[in-house]
Every structure is written in structure tokens, then in C-alpha cells.
Amino acid sequence: MVERPERLERRGFLRLVTAVPIVAAAAAFLSPLLRLLKPNTRPFEVLYEPTVHDVPVGEVTVAATLDEVARPWDFKYFVFTQRYPQYTPEGLRAANVPAVVIRLPYKIRLPWDWARTIGKTPQLQESDIIVFSRICPHLGCIYNYVPNWQEVTAGYGGYVPPPPRRHALMACPCHLSIYDPADPQQPGRVLSGPAPRPPRTFLYEIRGNQIVVTDVEPGGIA
Amino acid sequence: MGLVADWLRERKEHLDLFDETRTAQQGNPLYLLGPMIYFFWLVTVISGVILMLWYEPTTTGAYDSVRRIQEEIPLGWLVRGVHKYAADGIFLGIILRIYRMYFAGEYKRPGELGWMLFFLGLVLMMISGVTGYLLIWNQRSFWAAKTILTVPVYLDELTAPLSRWLGYNLNFGSMIAYVFLGGSAIGQATITRFYSIHFGISLVLLVLIEFYFYRTRRKRLNMSLFPMALFLAMLVFISHPDVLPAELGRRADPNRTPLPILSDWYFLALYQYVKYTPPLWAGLGPGLLIGIGMLVPFLDRSRSRHPLDRPFFLVLGIWALFLFLAFTTLILWNIAVIEREPPLVLLSTAIVMGLGFLWHLRRRRRQLRAAAVPPAARPTARAPERPAPAPSVLAGQSGEPA
């Protein structure tokens, strides 16, 4: 009777000693499963950023000519093409990033602080032309540029902008986020809705008569 | 370890997934919900396999093949309609059954495991619904898939402090999204993966359920022929092109989100909720709701199964149902002002739940007072309300004070 607890302890210890390698072996056998699901993970790569190989690469595009957005609140939709890895036998695939060029009625400081993180130096500091990605920074729908703010009130959930912001706005059909493209402090400021941040912007250069888009602010799902 | 095994064994013995032990209550439609779920499930799987004969899971061909099934292939409309509406029937059955279990207190011992499994079933059903929906490749399904798979990206915010501390980005949330999408955007890989998940969930669960019936030796469909024939007739009737054929919508256009845009009916309330909250909570909120819902048997410690004996949980259930319907109505009218409605919802919820809690306390105090007074001295007016088996239940669980 005295030895009984000791015997149980030994049994528990032996169980532990066998269980640890079995669990470790099972984990080792199952770990390639993640590579099966996400083939651009390198074999035997343990410490890495899981999404580092998924960064899309964009193509330089002419967004618009200066004549097309000559007057204040003129805008033009265009499509920026990105290539990203897709987990199919074909591999890379092109995805479109719908975007919009807007001529503002006044000059603002361009929100291009992100350019340094991808190693670029912006050509301009301030301008009255701004280029936004139309992918909603909330959950990835495509938002619209709405020239008349009353249409925003009528069609996007009933938001009424305060008098200084009664001009063209940007609004998303999915979850009714509303953005002000012309906010001097923060272009694309969220006026209403669940969006956590303003839409992403494009880096552009003026080449002669053309607005040439080179890069899009990283982040988000295309 | 032994304790957990004992707990599980007792709950497993009392598992009653499709109401198959309620053979005496076939006349009560509430107890028809279990066999109804199983019946609609079988119909969905069979019609789904027939649809696979004609469906083409590619980004370029999916929409056209579904249109062909609906409009050109003889009786294609029937198979597709039956598949869609039988799946809706499973959904309705699971939701109603969860409500029945809730208000009838069926989640109380030994029903805890069954309750939790039904929540798991609801989650799997939602995944199956989303993955199946994308296969049509229309506007509604495309944007539903896109928004739902952007939600996990915000989970990166939760691991951000750990990432900073470790010095490299963990990004598990994004990884979840990429694994489901098969890349960083919706494309051919997404449709292939969704096809596999959509079929796989039903198939694997059906095998597990078959194993369950094999072990318990119970009747699979505790249902007479009449309701079965009636349900089938309803499915055929509603699928008819002149009644309410399964919707086709417009072909998915990745460059344009239509306004207004809605989801399938069972997601409407959740969709309205997503408009109101910051995006991290769009993922955390439903997760917590389902997690806490699963834990209800352990939160509600009252012994009686009667809803009036646990007023807080009664009020909670009714309020949840009310919000579900109210949110669904608001989204159908396309109303969502983030400055106006969320405070109203929070305030009214706090008031209603506070009142429910007070009611609960009052009820509990009365019960305690009634238990303290010996039965002979109890006022006669309250005597009929006390159910007779209560003392025996008390005697059975001697571990807890009344």
C-alpha cells in the first residue's frame, strides 16, 4: 500500500516520456501540411513572416492626362495592374486595383510618408491632384467617387455631411464608409462608417501632360 | 484526465443530435426540427452531387455553367432550387433548434455537449454557405467572399505587440486569409479551394454522423412519411421558375461593387453589425458571441428548465432574437448611421439586460425564501408554481447549497 502512489507516479512519468516524442513527431509530420496549403512557404523555414512572399508588384500606368482633370472636382477612374502569387499550378496572376484621380480646388500636402518604407522619394510635396486606390481600406470593396454629396445622403445610409464638407465625397456601397478626398490635414479622412483609416494613395509623377502612377501604398488585400 | 473522460462519457450517452430519441413526440413540430435537419442535409448532398455533373469551377466558366443549369439543362432549375432551398432549410432548422434548446433549457446537464455541437454545426454551416455561394461567381457572392476574407487580416492587430517584441511580423490573420484565398486576391485558386471546402464539410460530417448512428443503433430519420413528402413538395414548388427560383444575380465584376448590395438572409443581421463596428470587432464580435453562446450551459447555473425560472437568460434570448430581426430590417432599408445607431443599440441593450438581471435576482430571492420555509408553512398561493420534482433534484445534487 505504501508503494502504490510511487508506482502511479512512475507510470505517469513514463507516459510523459513517451507522449512528448509522439506529440513532437506528430507535429513534425503535420507541419508540411501548411506548405501544402500555402506553397510559397519555404521548406524548413521556421522563423519568417508568413505573408512576406505574397507582396504584389505593380506596373507603371498612365492614370490620366492633365486635360482630363483640368477643373476642380474633375475625376477619372483608371485601373492599376498588380501581379501577385496565386497558389495554382500557373503561379503568378494579375489583379486589378481600381483607382481614381481627383483634381482638388486647392493644394494640399500629399500623404506620401509611406513612400520611404518602399525606398522611394516623392517628386512632389504638395499638389491639387491626388490619386486614391478605390479599394476600401475597411473590408476591400470598391468605393465610388460621388460628385454630389446629396447622393451620398440618399444612397449610402443617410449620412449628412457638415456644411464645410458639402462637396464631392467618396462612399463605399458595402459598409457605408464615407471619405473626404479634400481634407487638408488628412486627405481621404473617414467622415462616417467603420473604416479604420483613409484609402491608400498612389505615388505619381507628372511627365509632360501625363499623370503617371508608379506605386501604390502597401497593405490590404487586392 | 479521468474527470474529463467521465464528463464526456455521460454527455455522449445523452447526445440526441437529430431528436432521434424523441419517438413519442413526433406530433410536436418542435421535435421535428432534428429529423428535418438530417432530411434536408441528405437532399442537399444528393442534389449537390447532381449539380457537380454540370458545374464548372473556373473563374471564366462558373457563372455561365450555373446559368446554363438554371435555364437550359432540363430540370436543372429543379436540382439547383432544391439544393439552395434545402440548404436554407438546414440553416433554419439549426437556428430554430438552437432557440428551442435555449428556451426549453435543453442545454442543461446532460445536454451541454449537444448544445456545443450545434453551435459548431452552425459555424460549419455558415462556412459551407459562404464557400458554396462564391461558386455562382455573381456580384453578391464575390463581394461577400472578399469582405469575409478581409476580416481575418485585422487579427494581425492582436499579434502586433508580440510581433514588435519578437522583431518580425507574425501576420497570422493575413495568413489565414491567404490560405483560404489561395493568394492575396480572389481568383482561380479561391474558387478551387472553396469548391473543395464546400463539398468536404458536408461529406466529412455525413461520415461522422453515420458513425454516430452506427454506434448508437438509433433510427436515422425519426420522421413519418407525410412531413418528408410535404417538405419535398415545398422545395419543388418554391424552386419553380414562376415561384421563387434560386437567384442567379449578375456576373462578378472585381472592378465594381454594386449599390446597394445585400448578403444571403442569414447573414443580413451580421452584415448590419459589421457596418457599426471597427473592423477588428467585425471578426471578434461574432467569435465571442459564438464562444459565449457555447458556454451558456456553464453560465446558467439555475436548476429549473422552465424559462420563467431563469429570467435573465429568457430576456437575453428574446433580446437577441429582437436584434437579429431589427438589424435585418435596417439593412433591407439601407439605413446605417454610425454616429446615431450603435449608442442607441448599446444603451437599450444595457437597459433591457439590466432589467432582466433585476428580474432574475428577484426571482432567485423568492426561490431561496421558498426553499428556506418548510413546505407545510409555505403560503398556499405560491404552492402550485413550485414544481414537485424540485426537492428530488436538490437531493440529487448535494454538492451545492440551494
Interface residues (C-beta under 8 A of the other chain):
Chain A: L37 K38 L47 Y48 E49 P50 T51 V52 D54 P56 V79 Y84 P85 Q86 Y87 T88 E90 R93 A95 N96 P98 H138 L139 G140 C141 I142 Y143 N144 G155 Y156 G157 G158 Y159 C172 P173 C174 H175 L176 S192 G193 P194 A195 P196 G220 I221 A222
Chain B: W143 K146 T147 L149 T150 V151 V153 Y154 Y168 N169 L170 N171 F172 S174 M175 A177 Y178 V179 L181 G182 G183 S184 A185 G187 Q188 A189 T192 P254 N255 R256 T257 P258 L259 P260 I261 V274 K275 Y276 T277 P278 P279 A282 N334 I335 A336 V337 I338 E339
